[in-house]
Amino acid sequence: MDLDQISGRMVVAKTVLLPLILIISLSIRVHPLYAQENREAVRFFRAGAAKSNITPPLGEPIVGNWEEPPADYVHDELYARCLVLDDGTTRLAVVLVDNVGAKQEVFDAAKAIIQKRTGLPPAQVLIASTHTHSSISAGGAGEKRRDWTAGEALDAYQSFMASRIADGIQNALYNLEPARIGWGSGNVPQHVFNRRWKMKPGTPMPNPLGTNDLAVMNPGVGNPDLLHPAGPTDPEVAFLSVQAIDGRPLALLANYSLHYVGGVPEGHLSADYFGMFADRLQELLQLDVDHPPFIAMMSNGTSGDVNNIDFRGPRVKHPPYGKMKVVAEDLAREVLKSYHDIVYRDWVELAARQVYLPLKVRRPDPDLSEFVREVLERPEGETGRHRLEKTYAKRVLQMETWPDEVHVIIQAFKIGDLGIGAIPFETFAETGLEIKDRSPFDQTFTISLANGSYGYLPTPEQHRLGGYETWLSTNRVEKEASEKIVDQLLTLFSALD
């Protein structure tokens, strides 16, 4: 066959094949079902987890209680526990740090390092404190942690924590592997009690700000003047689980609306029940320390007015760490009841949104300003109606260092049909219950002390009752803040749904 014959046959082939190829291409374009199936065939889901040690040096003061003893013993190591999810298009990261509450600047610094190292945008990284009361502060040293310190350099431990959080995320990304994801929930009502109480008429309830309250925090077990709790509790323990495609457990993120438990000897560093839950769940699942290891993590839900004390029940004594072990055990076993029934998805869509919500900072009214001046002018040793009057007089003055307005991060994650809210306050249980009730997602939970720590977040009704969580400097932002935050978070959820 000569070249002219070959060339002629190629022309005929082009004349026949090119229209055929064009017809096939057009048929693919005009059949969206085929196109959707084609996209689904190539999508993938991955997960990775890691933990990074953030145990502080001994000798620094432990915060969270009225006294601040120096740390002199490490009972259990403190960690930044990290989980990264990847749907092939979007990555989300959740980090829980064993600390009472870190300032936004610390977490911002960690996110900046993470973005520089990995490209992960800050809006897709949720970092929250667990609220253990057995660690040194990541909010600044001494009384200065109540000052407005935005723009100031981080101290040594704050810088260390930010760096170690970034290390944990980097390791979690290294551990990414094909995975499946599912979620569920259980109920553990026996460990949540509203700590704010209304008292019988005539019960004196003075506060350190020169007025009287209508509700009191921690009124004492067996107090004969108890009337009824001032708010509800949320007994749900919600969780999401990720496993490798061969069924090997990779990580579990839980959420429970209970304050720290405590019962820790003076000077001890501990992750409280949050850390004990993580260890106990791994034991119950009979998982060896492998590489990469299984990472369990417990986040603090909406527990600003909830603790582990049954004020109407009998007074029960526990040995050091005894009570938190009971809480951790019950939570781990409740999760385990549902764990093996989880319906895992091979792929879910991930998305995140966040906004900086402006909130007005509270200021003392003229009567309170005058009372504070009088208290500070009293001779040393002279007491008033409340033992904390001088303490709060100084703290009210510290509020003068704060700006007139703060911009707090409100963040929402979509993980398939699961919604996760993030609020930088100690949020009340009734707020968390409202978010769950109004959320467009099939399951929702809220992580408190996320992306910063700005104090307590009472509802307007709880503000009217007064009590510790509402006192100026314990609460720092406008009294309508909880309503604005709920509305903003639900707007973010709706945009993601």
C-alpha positions in Angstrom: 0.0 0.0 0.0 1.6 3.3 -1.1 1.5 6.6 0.9 -1.4 8.1 -1.1 -3.6 5.0 -0.3 -2.7 5.3 3.5 -3.4 9.0 3.5 -6.8 8.4 1.8 -7.9 5.9 4.3 -6.9 8.2 7.2 -9.1 10.9 5.8 -12.1 8.5 5.6 -11.4 7.3 9.2 -11.4 10.9 10.4 -14.6 11.6 8.5 -16.4 8.7 10.2 -14.8 8.7 13.7 -14.7 12.4 14.5 -18.6 12.9 14.3 -18.9 9.7 16.3 -16.6 11.0 19.0 -18.5 14.3 19.0 -21.8 12.5 19.4 -20.5 10.4 22.3 -19.1 13.6 24.0 -22.4 15.4 23.6 -24.3 12.5 25.0 -22.1 12.5 28.2 -22.7 16.2 28.6 -26.4 16.1 28.3 -26.9 13.2 30.8 -26.4 14.8 34.2 -27.0 11.5 36.0 -24.0 9.9 34.2 -21.9 13.0 35.1 -22.9 12.8 38.7 -22.1 9.1 38.9 -18.8 9.9 37.3 -17.9 12.5 39.9 -19.0 10.2 42.7 -16.7 7.5 41.4 -13.6 9.6 41.9 -14.4 11.3 45.2 -12.8 10.1 48.4 -12.8 10.6 52.1 -9.8 10.6 54.4 -9.1 11.2 58.1 -6.1 11.6 60.2 -5.5 12.2 63.9 -2.7 12.9 66.3 -2.0 14.3 69.7 0.7 16.7 70.8 2.0 17.1 74.4 1.3 20.6 75.9 2.1 19.8 79.5 3.5 23.0 81.0 6.6 23.2 83.2 6.3 22.7 86.9 6.4 25.8 89.2 3.8 27.9 87.3 0.5 28.8 89.0 -2.5 26.6 88.4 -5.6 28.6 87.6 -9.3 27.9 87.7 -10.0 28.3 91.5 -9.7 31.2 93.9 -6.2 30.0 95.0 -3.5 29.5 92.4 -0.9 27.1 93.8 2.2 26.3 91.8 2.2 23.1 89.8 4.4 20.6 91.5 3.3 17.2 90.1 2.2 15.9 86.7 -0.6 13.4 87.4 -1.4 12.9 83.7 0.0 14.6 80.6 -1.9 17.4 78.9 -2.5 17.3 75.2 -3.7 19.0 72.1 -5.8 16.3 70.5 -6.2 16.8 66.7 -8.6 15.4 64.1 -8.4 16.3 60.4 -11.1 15.4 57.9 -10.8 15.6 54.1 -13.6 15.0 51.6 -11.4 15.5 48.5 -12.2 19.1 48.2 -12.4 20.6 51.7 -10.4 19.9 54.8 -11.6 20.6 58.4 -9.6 20.4 61.6 -10.7 20.1 65.2 -8.2 20.6 68.1 -9.0 20.2 71.8 -6.5 21.5 74.2 -6.3 20.5 77.9 -6.5 24.0 79.3 -9.1 26.1 81.3 -9.4 28.6 78.5 -7.0 30.3 76.1 -7.2 33.8 74.6 -8.1 34.1 71.0 -4.6 35.4 70.3 -3.1 32.1 71.2 -5.4 30.2 68.9 -4.9 32.8 66.1 -1.2 32.3 66.4 -1.6 28.5 66.1 -3.8 28.9 63.0 -1.3 31.2 61.4 1.4 28.6 61.8 -0.9 25.9 60.5 -1.8 27.9 57.4 1.9 28.7 56.7 3.0 25.1 57.1 0.0 23.3 55.5 -2.2 25.8 53.6 -5.2 25.0 55.8 -7.3 28.2 56.1 -8.0 29.5 59.7 -11.8 29.4 59.1 -11.5 25.6 58.6 -9.7 25.1 61.9 -11.7 24.8 65.2 -9.5 25.0 68.4 -11.2 24.8 71.8 -10.2 24.4 75.4 -11.6 21.5 77.4 -11.8 23.7 80.6 -9.8 21.5 82.9 -9.1 23.5 86.1 -5.8 21.6 86.7 -3.4 23.5 84.4 -1.6 26.8 84.2 -3.1 29.6 82.3 -3.0 30.2 78.5 -4.7 33.5 79.1 -1.8 35.4 80.5 0.1 35.4 83.8 -1.5 36.3 87.1 -4.2 39.0 87.2 -3.0 40.3 83.9 -5.0 37.5 82.2 -8.1 39.5 82.9 -6.7 42.6 81.1 -7.3 43.3 77.4 -3.9 42.1 75.9 -4.7 42.0 72.2 -1.6 43.0 70.2 0.8 42.1 73.0 3.4 39.4 72.5 2.5 35.9 73.7 4.2 34.7 76.9 6.4 31.6 76.9 3.6 29.0 77.6 1.2 30.7 75.1 3.8 30.5 72.4 4.7 26.9 73.3 1.0 25.9 73.1 0.5 27.6 69.7 3.5 25.8 68.3 2.5 22.4 69.7 -1.1 22.8 68.3 0.4 23.3 64.9 2.7 20.3 65.3 -0.4 18.2 66.2 -2.2 19.3 63.0 0.9 18.7 60.9 1.1 15.1 62.3 -2.6 14.5 61.8 -2.3 15.6 58.2 0.7 13.2 57.8 -1.6 10.4 59.1 -4.4 11.0 56.6 -5.7 7.8 55.1 -8.8 6.6 53.3 -11.6 6.5 56.0 -15.3 6.3 56.8 -17.3 8.4 59.2 -20.4 8.1 61.3 -21.9 9.7 64.4 -24.3 8.9 67.2 -25.3 9.9 70.7 -26.3 8.6 74.1 -27.5 10.0 77.4 -25.7 10.3 80.7 -28.1 12.3 82.9 -26.6 11.1 86.3 -23.6 13.5 86.1 -25.2 16.8 85.1 -26.8 19.2 87.5 -27.6 22.9 87.1 -25.4 24.7 89.6 -27.5 27.9 89.7 -30.4 27.8 92.2 -33.3 29.9 93.1 -33.8 29.9 96.8 -36.7 30.1 99.2 -38.2 33.6 99.7 -36.3 35.5 102.4 -33.0 33.8 101.7 -30.2 36.4 101.7 -28.2 36.4 98.5 -25.8 39.4 98.5 -23.3 39.7 95.7 -19.8 41.4 95.8 -21.1 44.2 93.6 -23.2 45.8 96.3 -26.6 44.4 95.3 -28.7 41.2 95.8 -29.1 38.3 93.5 -32.1 36.1 92.8 -30.1 33.0 92.1 -26.9 31.6 93.6 -24.2 29.3 92.3 -23.2 26.2 94.2 -25.5 26.8 97.2 -24.2 23.8 99.1 -25.3 20.2 99.3 -28.3 19.7 101.5 -29.0 23.5 101.9 -32.5 23.7 103.4 -33.2 26.9 101.5 -33.1 25.3 98.1 -36.1 26.0 95.9 -35.3 24.7 92.4 -32.6 24.9 89.7 -32.5 28.1 87.7 -32.0 26.4 84.4 -32.0 23.0 82.6 -29.2 20.5 81.8 -28.3 18.7 78.6 -27.6 15.0 79.3 -26.6 14.0 75.7 -23.2 12.7 74.9 -22.8 13.2 71.2 -20.0 11.8 69.1 -18.5 11.3 65.7 -16.3 8.4 64.8 -13.9 7.8 62.0 -12.3 4.5 61.0 -10.0 3.3 58.3 -11.7 1.5 55.3 -10.6 -1.8 56.8 -12.6 -1.0 60.0 -9.6 0.0 62.2 -10.7 2.8 64.6 -8.9 6.1 63.9 -10.5 8.7 66.2 -13.6 9.7 68.1 -14.7 13.2 68.9 -17.3 13.4 71.8 -19.2 16.3 73.3 -20.8 16.5 76.8 -22.2 19.5 78.6 -20.4 19.2 81.9 -17.9 21.5 83.6 -14.7 20.0 84.9 -15.1 17.6 87.8 -12.1 18.3 89.9 -11.2 16.5 93.1 -7.5 17.0 92.3 -4.8 17.4 95.0 -3.3 20.9 95.2 -0.5 21.5 92.7 -1.4 18.6 90.4 -1.6 18.9 86.6 -4.4 16.9 85.1 -6.6 16.8 82.0 -9.6 16.0 84.3 -12.4 13.7 83.0 -11.8 14.9 79.4 -8.4 13.1 79.4 -9.7 10.1 81.4 -12.5 9.6 78.9 -10.0 9.4 76.1 -7.9 6.8 77.8 -10.8 4.7 79.1 -12.5 4.6 75.7 -9.3 3.3 74.1 -9.1 0.6 76.8 -12.7 -0.5 76.3 -12.2 -0.7 72.6 -9.1 -2.9 73.3 -6.9 -0.8 71.1 -3.2 -1.2 71.5 -0.9 1.8 71.2 -0.3 1.6 67.5 1.0 3.9 64.9 -0.8 6.0 64.0 -2.6 5.7 67.4 -6.3 5.9 68.0 -7.2 9.3 69.3 -10.3 9.8 71.4 -11.2 13.4 72.5 -13.9 14.9 74.6 -15.0 18.5 74.0 -16.8 20.8 76.5 -20.3 21.3 75.5 -22.6 24.0 76.8 -21.8 23.7 80.5 -21.4 27.2 81.8 -24.1 26.6 84.4 -23.7 22.8 84.9 -21.5 20.8 87.2 -21.3 17.4 88.8 -22.8 18.2 92.2 -26.2 16.9 93.2 -27.2 19.6 95.7 -30.4 17.8 96.7 -28.6 14.4 97.2 -26.5 13.1 100.0 -23.0 14.3 100.5 -20.6 11.7 98.9 -16.9 11.7 99.5 -14.5 10.5 96.8 -10.7 9.9 96.9 -8.6 12.2 94.7 -9.5 11.6 91.1 -12.2 9.2 92.1 -15.2 11.2 91.0 -13.8 12.1 87.5 -13.0 8.4 87.0 -16.7 7.5 87.6 -17.7 10.2 85.1 -15.2 9.1 82.5 -16.2 5.5 82.9 -19.9 6.1 82.5 -19.4 8.3 79.4 -17.0 5.9 77.8 -19.4 3.0 78.3 -22.4 5.0 77.0 -20.5 5.8 73.9 -19.5 2.1 73.5 -23.2 1.1 73.7 -23.8 2.9 70.4 -20.4 2.6 68.9 -20.8 -0.7 67.2 -24.2 0.3 65.7 -22.8 3.4 63.9 -23.8 3.6 60.3 -20.6 4.7 58.6 -20.5 6.7 55.4 -17.8 6.3 52.7 -18.1 10.0 51.9 -19.7 13.1 53.3 -19.6 16.7 52.3 -17.5 19.0 54.5 -17.9 22.8 54.8 -17.1 25.6 57.2 -18.2 29.1 57.8 -17.3 31.7 60.4 -17.9 35.4 61.1 -16.5 37.9 63.5 -19.5 39.0 65.5 -19.3 42.5 67.1 -20.4 42.6 70.8 -20.5 45.5 73.1 -18.4 45.3 76.3 -20.2 45.9 79.5 -19.4 48.9 81.7 -20.3 49.6 85.3 -23.2 51.9 85.9 -22.8 55.0 88.1 -24.0 53.1 91.2 -21.5 50.3 90.7 -18.7 52.7 90.0 -19.4 54.5 93.3 -19.5 51.2 95.1 -16.2 50.0 93.7 -14.6 53.3 94.7 -15.9 52.9 98.3 -14.7 49.3 98.5 -11.2 50.1 97.3 -10.9 52.9 99.9 -11.7 50.7 102.8 -8.9 49.9 105.2 -7.3 46.5 104.8 -9.1 43.9 106.8 -12.4 45.6 106.8 -15.0 43.4 105.3 -18.4 44.2 103.7 -21.5 42.0 103.0 -19.5 39.7 100.7 -16.0 38.3 101.1 -15.2 38.9 97.4 -16.0 42.6 97.3 -12.4 43.8 97.0 -11.6 41.0 94.5 -14.4 42.1 92.2 -13.8 45.8 92.7 -10.3 45.3 91.3 -11.7 43.2 88.4 -14.3 45.7 87.5 -11.5 48.3 87.2 -9.6 45.9 85.0 -12.5 46.1 82.5 -11.4 49.6 81.8 -8.5 48.1 79.7 -11.1 46.5 77.4 -12.3 48.2 74.2 -15.9 49.3 73.8 -16.5 46.4 71.4 -15.0 43.0 70.8 -15.3 40.9 67.6 -15.6 37.2 68.5 -15.4 34.2 66.2 -18.6 32.3 65.7 -17.9 29.2 63.6 -20.0 26.4 62.1 -18.9 23.1 60.6 -21.0 20.9 58.3 -20.0 17.2 58.3 -22.6 15.5 56.2 -25.8 15.7 58.2 -23.9 16.7 61.4 -23.6 20.3 62.4 -21.0 21.5 64.9 -21.1 25.0 66.4 -18.2 26.8 68.1 -18.7 29.6 70.6 -15.8 31.4 72.5 -17.6 31.6 75.8 -18.7 29.4 78.7 -22.1 28.8 77.3 -25.2 27.9 79.3 -27.0 24.6 78.8 -30.3 26.3 77.7 -28.4 28.0 74.9 -27.0 24.7 73.7 -30.5 23.1 73.8 -31.9 25.9 71.8 -29.3 25.5 69.1 -30.0 21.8 68.9 -33.7 22.4 68.7 -33.5 25.0 65.9 -30.6 23.6 63.9 -31.4 22.4 60.3 -29.1 19.4 60.7 -30.1 15.9 61.8 -27.7 16.0 64.7 -26.0 19.1 66.2 -23.7 19.9 69.1 -21.9 23.0 70.3 -18.3 23.3 71.5 -17.7 26.0 74.1 -14.5 28.0 74.7 -13.8 27.6 71.0 -11.4 30.0 69.2 -11.0 32.1 72.3 -12.2 32.6 75.9 -14.3 35.7 76.7 -15.9 34.6 80.0 -19.5 33.4 80.8 -22.4 33.8 78.4 -25.7 33.9 80.5 -29.0 34.4 78.7 -30.9 37.7 79.2 -33.2 35.9 81.7 -30.3 34.5 83.7 -28.8 38.0 83.8 -32.0 39.2 85.5 -31.5 36.5 88.1 -27.9 37.5 88.8 -25.4 35.1 90.3 -21.7 34.5 89.9 -21.8 33.9 86.1 -23.5 37.3 85.5 -21.3 39.5 87.7 -19.4 42.1 85.7 -15.9 40.9 84.9 -17.0 37.2 85.1 -19.4 38.2 82.3 -17.9 40.8 80.0 -20.2 41.4 77.1 -23.6 42.8 76.5 -26.6 41.1 78.2 -28.2 40.2 74.8 -25.0 38.5 73.5 -26.3 34.9 73.8 -29.3 35.7 71.6 -27.1 37.4 69.0 -24.7 34.5 69.0 -27.5 31.9 68.6 -29.0 33.8 65.7 -25.6 34.1 64.0 -24.7 30.5 64.4 -28.1 29.4 63.0 -27.6 31.7 60.1 -24.3 30.0 59.4 -25.8 26.5 59.8 -28.6 27.5 57.3 -26.0 28.7 54.8 -24.1 25.3 55.1 -27.2 23.1 55.0 
